[in-house]
Amino acid sequence: MTDPAEVLRQLAASGLLRRLRPLDSPSGAEITRDGHTLLNFASNDYLGLARHPEIEAAFIEGIHRYGAGSAASRLVCGSLPPHHALEEALAAAKQTGAALTFSSGFATALGVIPALVGKADFILLDKLCHACLVDAARLSTATLRVFPHNDLPKLSRLLGSIRAKSATARILVVTESVFSMDGDLCPLREIVDLADAHEALILLDEAHAIGVLGGHGMGLAEALGLQARIAFQMGTLSKAVGLAGGYLAASREWIDLLINRARSFIFSTAPPPALAHAALTSLHLMGSPQGQARRAALRANIATFQQASGLLTSHTTPILPLVLGGNEAALAASATLESRGLLVPAIRFPTVPRGTARLRISLSAAHSTSAIQRLAHAIGEIQINKADRTVGSDGSSSPITTN
């Protein structure tokens, strides 16, 4: 068995060693770390709600009313009024019969997918899906088939082949609305049509779309009017919602089954009731005129950055990757930006495929125009040679276009 010190040495030698670097300030559009002030382009707080005064006040009120912790799992004595109120609001917003909340998005996936499918069933998973979906699919014991990123012809062939062999097997198509490391969208309407044609179910992870897309911020399914055709709408409270936790919205029958089968729900202490109370406030805020104004500000920041940086992409989401290829190149670029007061993380394997290390630029409605322009100027000064690539919609690589 390899000694852990040797494993750490190998990770360091390959540019893959990670270390925790605590902040000296709360997380926000501007943070302090190691005594230095940095503009934060690493966060998933897309609407700037993590420090919103109404949400902070709701969290404090929730503690006063319901205490600091739930003290038990939901099925024992930990199911408190804010948990139910939040789930009812999520179901209404997602236009489903019910919803169920979990302690995190990862816990949601690990509980839900193995409860939905088993040994006699099939999972068709986009190659670039998040690790939580991959791990949950493996845990389920269902037959797993991975299709190239957003490859509709391949997905269609897999669906046809499986359905031709079994008319009764449950087929679960798993994809994301916004892919977390590339910022691109899935072709959701076409996937829904294929699933319907082959009597398959869809699990759509809206983690990076909730709050960002749709008239009320409910994600890509809402934006395209497809909520009624998607069996399982998964999401998180940890990104644009500004808090922590995960959820699944589905029919009442499916949610009742998950209450009885989702192990990460059954065997976990319930999330703090104050957290659910604050999340309900955030959910209402996202659907309000104030939420719409923040989404408009976010779209404006995305357009400003693209225009000022000269990085010509079709992205309409706040995740903008600059793929540099090698680990050292990404780490060096991130360090250069940090020396200029800009926090932009270097993302490496296993978060992204080998050879596609990148800077992951994450924009927020909370960023000022001057901050966006400062980032764009610094990005423009990074030397990009002919070998630097960016991932295309099919998972292959294509050159970054610059002015």
TORFIGU-355945 format. One record per residue (C-alpha): residue in one letter; x, y, z. Coordinates in steps of 0.02 Angstrom, whole numbers, padded with zeros to 5 digits, always signed. Example, Ala and Ser with C-alpha at 12.3 -4.5 7.8 and 13.67 -1.06 7.14 Angstrom:
REM residues 2
A+00615-00225+00390;S+00684-00053+00357;
//
This chain:
REM residues 403
M+00000+00000+00000;T+00070+00170-00051;D+00117+00283+00093;P+00008+00441+00101;A+00164+00551+00102;E+00216+00474-00064;V+00043+00502-00138;L+00051+00685-00084;R+00224+00701-00161;Q+00160+00632-00326;L+00012+00750-00323;A+00127+00898-00294;A+00244+00843-00434;S+00099+00833-00557;G+00025+01001-00508;L-00129+00919-00428;L-00100+00950-00244;R-00236+01051-00158;R-00229+01145+00006;L-00362+01235+00105;R-00335+01423+00110;P-00455+01505+00233;L-00525+01678+00202;D-00500+01820+00325;S-00671+01891+00280;P-00846+01834+00235;S-00867+01772+00057;G-00928+01905-00062;A-00886+01997-00222;E-00732+02059-00130;I-00639+01953-00002;T-00482+01958+00105;R-00358+01814+00109;D-00184+01808+00185;G-00204+01993+00221;H-00236+02039+00039;T-00398+02107-00034;L-00456+02015-00189;L-00599+02034-00311;N-00686+01865-00301;F-00719+01780-00468;A-00719+01605-00392;S-00888+01600-00305;N-01052+01523-00362;D-01152+01661-00276;Y-01220+01715-00445;L-01350+01838-00380;G-01251+01903-00233;L-01377+01836-00107;A-01258+01756+00017;R-01243+01922+00110;H-01417+01989+00071;P-01485+02077+00227;E-01660+02003+00211;I-01591+01826+00200;E-01471+01855+00346;A-01615+01924+00448;A-01722+01772+00405;F-01582+01656+00460;I-01569+01746+00628;E-01758+01746+00648;G-01760+01560+00610;I-01635+01524+00747;H-01737+01623+00873;R-01898+01534+00823;Y-01837+01356+00790;G-01666+01339+00871;A-01493+01308+00799;G-01513+01126+00750;S-01644+00996+00706;A-01576+00868+00831;A-01636+00715+00731;S-01673+00647+00559;R-01833+00702+00474;L-01915+00532+00504;V-01879+00535+00691;C-01920+00707+00762;G-01819+00825+00653;S-01954+00876+00528;L-01997+01055+00575;P-02117+01182+00498;P-01984+01275+00395;H-01932+01113+00309;H-02110+01083+00250;A-02139+01265+00202;L-01982+01267+00096;E-02027+01104+00009;E-02202+01166-00030;A-02130+01326-00104;L-02003+01230-00207;A-02138+01115-00276;A-02247+01264-00322;A-02101+01354-00405;K-02047+01199-00501;Q-02229+01156-00544;T-02221+00982-00469;G-02328+00889-00344;A-02197+00890-00207;A-02014+00918-00163;L-01889+00850-00039;T-01737+00939+00034;F-01568+00866+00080;S-01413+00928+00171;S-01318+00959+00008;G-01328+00936-00179;F-01208+00789-00167;A-01319+00707-00035;T-01469+00736-00149;A-01391+00640-00293;L-01325+00499-00182;G-01495+00475-00104;V-01607+00499-00255;I-01528+00403-00398;P-01502+00236-00308;A-01682+00249-00244;L-01750+00272-00421;V-01657+00136-00517;G-01578-00031-00479;K-01497-00185-00554;A-01627-00213-00690;D-01626-00031-00747;F-01517+00086-00851;I-01439+00257-00826;L-01385+00362-00975;L-01267+00497-00912;D-01187+00645-01001;K-00998+00628-00995;L-00974+00798-00913;C-01100+00774-00773;H-01044+00822-00597;A-00955+00695-00488;C-01106+00678-00373;L-01211+00613-00518;V-01073+00495-00575;D-01049+00425-00400;A-01236+00405-00373;A-01255+00315-00539;R-01118+00192-00492;L-01194+00167-00320;S-01364+00125-00393;T-01308-00042-00471;A-01405+00004-00629;T-01316-00023-00795;L-01225+00140-00832;R-01199+00205-01008;V-01105+00369-01032;F-01138+00469-01190;P-01021+00604-01260;H-01062+00779-01199;N-01227+00840-01273;D-01217+00707-01410;L-01399+00686-01460;P-01371+00554-01597;K-01277+00443-01475;L-01409+00467-01341;S-01543+00421-01468;R-01450+00262-01518;L-01427+00210-01337;L-01611+00238-01297;G-01666+00142-01450;S-01550-00004-01416;I-01601-00021-01233;R-01786-00006-01268;A-01775-00133-01409;K-01703-00260-01287;S-01822-00221-01143;A-01993-00143-01146;T-02003-00137-00957;A-01832-00080-00894;R-01829+00091-00814;I-01715+00209-00910;L-01654+00366-00821;V-01571+00501-00927;V-01461+00610-00816;T-01395+00779-00871;E-01366+00956-00811;S-01448+01114-00873;V-01289+01218-00850;F-01126+01120-00844;S-01024+01177-00697;M-00851+01185-00775;D-00895+01238-00952;G-01046+01349-00925;D-01137+01282-01077;L-01317+01220-01083;C-01386+01049-01123;P-01503+01035-01274;L-01646+01008-01154;R-01794+01014-01274;E-01717+00883-01387;I-01671+00772-01239;V-01849+00782-01174;D-01917+00734-01345;L-01799+00584-01355;A-01842+00527-01180;D-02028+00539-01215;A-02009+00440-01376;H-01924+00297-01284;E-02025+00305-01122;A-01874+00359-01021;L-01868+00470-00867;I-01758+00625-00851;L-01662+00685-00700;L-01608+00864-00733;D-01482+00944-00617;E-01517+01131-00613;A-01381+01169-00485;H-01302+01309-00586;A-01464+01367-00669;I-01574+01396-00517;G-01584+01583-00488;V-01498+01620-00653;L-01616+01560-00792;G-01804+01573-00813;G-01927+01713-00783;H-01935+01673-00597;G-01759+01604-00585;M-01816+01422-00581;G-01690+01364-00711;L-01681+01304-00890;A-01836+01195-00877;E-01938+01349-00831;A-01855+01455-00965;L-01906+01327-01098;G-02077+01286-01025;L-02029+01104-00998;Q-02054+01079-00812;A-02209+00971-00834;R-02113+00851-00948;I-01965+00818-00831;A-01990+00686-00698;F-01852+00740-00580;Q-01791+00918-00559;M-01639+00921-00445;G-01552+01076-00381;T-01454+01158-00243;L-01478+01294-00116;S-01289+01319-00108;K-01257+01429-00259;A-01371+01568-00322;V-01490+01539-00176;G-01347+01594-00064;L-01361+01462+00072;A-01332+01273+00081;G-01426+01113+00041;G-01505+01022-00104;Y-01678+00971-00164;L-01774+00861-00283;A-01942+00913-00355;A-02053+00775-00426;S-02227+00701-00412;R-02301+00666-00241;E-02283+00478-00267;W-02099+00488-00312;I-02062+00601-00163;D-02154+00483-00047;L-02046+00341-00113;L-01887+00441-00085;I-01939+00476+00095;N-01938+00287+00117;R-01787+00241+00011;A-01663+00386-00005;R-01529+00335+00120;S-01444+00505+00129;F-01614+00576+00182;I-01667+00437+00300;F-01504+00420+00395;S-01452+00604+00408;T-01496+00731+00540;A-01610+00859+00459;P-01532+01023+00401;P-01551+01165+00527;P-01729+01232+00523;A-01662+01410+00520;L-01574+01368+00357;A-01738+01313+00279;H-01823+01470+00346;A-01690+01579+00263;A-01698+01479+00101;L-01884+01512+00090;T-01847+01699+00098;S-01715+01680-00037;L-01832+01582-00148;H-01966+01717-00135;L-01837+01851-00169;M-01774+01763-00326;G-01949+01762-00400;S-01983+01944-00357;P-01946+02101-00460;Q-01785+02117-00358;G-01733+01944-00416;Q-01771+01990-00596;A-01666+02148-00577;R-01520+02046-00511;R-01531+01925-00658;A-01531+02074-00776;A-01376+02142-00688;L-01292+01972-00704;R-01330+01964-00891;A-01258+02139-00911;N-01099+02088-00820;I-01079+01936-00932;A-01096+02045-01087;T-00976+02175-01018;F-00843+02045-00981;Q-00856+01962-01151;Q-00845+02127-01242;A-00704+02199-01136;S-00599+02040-01132;G-00613+01999-01316;L-00659+01820-01273;L-00795+01786-01399;T-00907+01646-01334;S-01089+01601-01349;H-01106+01583-01160;T-01261+01656-01080;T-01217+01592-00907;P-01099+01665-00776;I-00974+01521-00793;L-00837+01566-00917;P-00693+01442-00935;L-00523+01488-01006;V-00446+01319-01047;L-00256+01321-01040;G-00221+01134-01051;G-00080+01098-00928;N-00092+01105-00739;E+00059+01218-00720;A-00008+01341-00850;A-00173+01355-00759;L-00090+01373-00589;A+00029+01506-00655;A-00112+01605-00735;S-00213+01597-00574;A-00063+01655-00473;T-00033+01800-00593;L-00212+01857-00575;E-00204+01842-00386;S-00049+01951-00384;R-00157+02082-00469;G-00294+02068-00339;L-00407+01947-00434;L-00462+01778-00369;V-00490+01659-00515;P-00462+01475-00475;A-00360+01351-00574;I-00469+01198-00605;R-00379+01034-00635;F-00407+00847-00644;P-00510+00761-00577;T-00632+00907-00579;V-00604+00920-00768;P-00529+00793-00890;R-00340+00779-00900;G-00264+00904-01020;T-00405+01030-00998;A-00345+01125-00844;R-00422+01297-00845;L-00465+01459-00762;R-00647+01455-00710;I-00714+01633-00711;S-00875+01650-00613;L-00972+01812-00625;S-01102+01882-00506;A-01235+02017-00506;A-01139+02087-00357;H-00986+02130-00461;S-00968+02312-00510;T-00937+02363-00690;S-00764+02424-00642;A-00723+02255-00564;I-00780+02165-00722;Q-00675+02279-00831;R-00524+02256-00718;L-00539+02067-00735;A-00562+02079-00923;H-00406+02187-00941;A-00302+02065-00839;I-00367+01914-00936;G-00323+02003-01098;E-00144+02022-01041;I-00120+01836-01010;Q-00021+01767-01155;I-00121+01632-01244;N-00017+01530-01366;K-00081+01428-01511;A-00093+01270-01406;D-00217+01343-01283;R-00388+01270-01311;T-00566+01283-01246;V-00690+01140-01234;G-00825+01140-01368;S-01005+01085-01349;D-00964+00907-01401;G-00829+00886-01270;S-00690+00906-01399;S-00576+01057-01400;S-00578+01210-01511;P-00472+01368-01511;I-00517+01514-01402;T-00567+01661-01511;T-00487+01827-01464;N-00480+01997-01544;
//
